[in-house]
Amino acid sequence: MLIYLQALDSPEDRTRFEALYTAYRGLMFHVARRILNNDQDAEDAVHTAFLSLAEHSLPPELGPRARCLAATVAERKAIDLYRARQRHPVSELEEDVPGCEGPPSDGTLAGAMAALPPRHREVLLLKYYNGYSAAEIAGFLGLTPENIRQITAQAKRRLAAELAERGEVI
């Protein structure tokens, strides 16, 4: 509630806003929830409605007019959010993206790869495991293709040294 109170100048406005908030937040949530069918979106709409009320106009006293104003503002903000969600649908984040997993974690190669610095490991995985070219990797990482070729050469030398240290034949 502190965010809302910062938008108000006088102590009278703050007191009126606190009364409005405690009296009508449940009603406003109910109105927004009925339109949006989602608790999180309804909370967002109510938050936006309270910000709008704090910035623009507070009713002089609680009563039927204040109740109607609070419900109407919540309804309008919920409809705005509903329309925005229709224009820009939200999709769920998929945790398992095919083709982005690293090599199997068993064996000495995986251990040697894990010992490499992150930049070297990323470039090697993108190039040899996922099959991207130096130009494509450069585009992903914001570097030049020549930088990628140099990083690849350094990573291969480090990987060879790490495998030799582990006693693996190269």
C-alpha positions in Angstrom: 0.0 0.0 0.0 3.0 2.3 0.4 3.4 2.6 -3.3 -0.1 4.0 -3.6 0.3 6.4 -0.6 3.4 7.9 -2.2 1.3 9.2 -5.1 -0.8 11.2 -2.7 0.2 14.6 -1.3 -2.0 15.4 1.7 -2.6 13.4 4.8 -6.4 13.7 4.1 -6.0 12.0 0.7 -3.9 9.2 2.3 -6.6 8.6 4.9 -9.3 8.5 2.3 -7.3 6.2 0.1 -6.6 3.8 3.0 -10.3 3.7 3.8 -11.1 3.1 0.1 -8.5 0.4 -0.1 -9.6 -1.6 2.9 -13.3 -1.2 2.0 -13.2 -2.1 -1.7 -10.2 -4.2 -2.5 -12.1 -7.4 -2.2 -14.9 -6.1 -4.5 -12.4 -4.9 -7.0 -10.6 -8.2 -7.0 -13.9 -10.1 -7.5 -14.9 -7.9 -10.4 -11.5 -8.3 -12.1 -11.4 -12.0 -11.4 -14.8 -12.5 -13.1 -13.5 -10.9 -16.3 -10.0 -12.4 -16.4 -10.5 -15.8 -14.9 -7.0 -15.7 -13.4 -6.0 -14.7 -9.9 -2.6 -13.2 -10.9 -4.1 -11.2 -13.7 -6.9 -10.0 -11.4 -4.3 -8.8 -8.9 -2.5 -6.9 -11.6 -5.7 -5.2 -12.7 -6.6 -4.2 -9.2 -3.1 -2.9 -8.6 -3.4 -0.8 -11.8 -6.9 0.4 -10.7 -5.6 1.5 -7.3 -2.7 3.4 -9.0 -5.2 5.1 -11.3 -7.4 6.1 -8.4 -4.5 7.4 -6.4 -3.2 9.5 -9.3 -6.5 10.9 -10.6 -9.4 11.1 -8.3 -10.5 9.9 -4.9 -14.1 10.0 -3.9 -14.8 12.5 -1.0 -16.3 9.7 1.2 -17.1 6.0 1.2 -20.6 5.1 0.0 -22.5 3.9 -3.0 -20.7 6.4 -5.4 -17.2 5.4 -4.1 -18.2 1.7 -4.4 -19.4 2.2 -8.0 -16.3 4.2 -8.9 -13.9 1.5 -7.5 -15.8 -1.3 -9.2 -15.9 0.6 -12.5 -12.2 1.4 -12.5 -11.3 -2.2 -11.6 -13.6 -3.4 -14.4 -12.1 -1.1 -17.0 -8.5 -2.0 -16.0 -9.4 -5.7 -16.2 -10.9 -5.3 -19.6 -7.7 -3.4 -20.7 -5.6 -6.2 -19.4 -7.8 -8.8 -21.1 -7.5 -7.1 -24.4 -3.7 -6.7 -24.0 -3.5 -10.5 -23.3 -5.5 -11.2 -26.4 -3.2 -9.1 -28.6 0.0 -10.6 -27.0 -0.7 -14.1 -25.8 1.5 -15.5 -23.1 3.0 -19.0 -23.6 4.3 -21.2 -20.9 8.1 -21.6 -20.6 9.2 -25.1 -21.7 12.0 -26.4 -19.6 13.0 -29.2 -22.0 14.1 -27.6 -25.3 15.2 -30.3 -27.8 18.6 -29.9 -29.2 19.9 -27.7 -26.4 21.2 -30.3 -24.0 24.9 -31.0 -23.6 26.7 -34.2 -24.1 26.1 -37.1 -21.8 27.6 -36.5 -18.3 29.3 -39.8 -17.9 32.9 -40.5 -18.9 36.1 -38.5 -18.9 35.3 -36.3 -21.9 32.3 -34.8 -20.0 34.6 -34.2 -17.0 37.2 -32.6 -19.1 34.6 -30.4 -20.8 33.3 -29.4 -17.4 36.8 -28.3 -16.4 37.0 -25.8 -19.3 36.1 -22.2 -18.9 32.4 -21.5 -19.7 33.2 -19.5 -22.9 35.3 -22.4 -24.3 32.8 -25.0 -23.3 29.9 -23.1 -24.9 31.7 -22.6 -28.2 32.8 -26.3 -28.4 29.3 -27.5 -27.6 27.7 -25.1 -30.1 30.2 -26.1 -32.8 30.7 -29.8 -32.4 27.6 -31.0 -30.5 24.9 -28.8 -32.0 26.6 -28.3 -35.4 26.6 -24.5 -35.8 29.2 -22.8 -38.0 31.6 -20.1 -36.7 29.5 -17.4 -38.3 26.3 -18.6 -36.6 28.0 -18.8 -33.2 29.5 -15.4 -33.7 26.0 -14.1 -34.3 24.7 -15.8 -31.1 27.5 -14.5 -28.9 28.0 -11.0 -30.5 31.5 -11.7 -31.6 33.2 -12.0 -35.0 33.7 -15.3 -36.8 37.5 -14.8 -36.4 37.1 -14.5 -32.6 35.1 -17.7 -32.6 37.8 -19.6 -34.6 40.4 -18.4 -32.1 38.3 -19.4 -29.1 37.7 -22.8 -30.7 41.4 -23.3 -31.2 42.1 -22.3 -27.6 39.3 -24.5 -26.3 40.6 -27.5 -28.3 44.1 -27.0 -26.9 42.8 -26.7 -23.4 40.6 -29.8 -23.8 43.5 -31.8 -25.2 45.6 -30.7 -22.2 42.9 -31.6 -19.8 42.4 -35.1 -21.4 46.2 -35.7 -21.4 46.2 -34.7 -17.7 43.5 -37.3 -17.0 45.5 -39.9 -18.9 43.2 -40.2 -21.9 44.7 -40.8 -25.4 44.1 -38.0 -27.8 
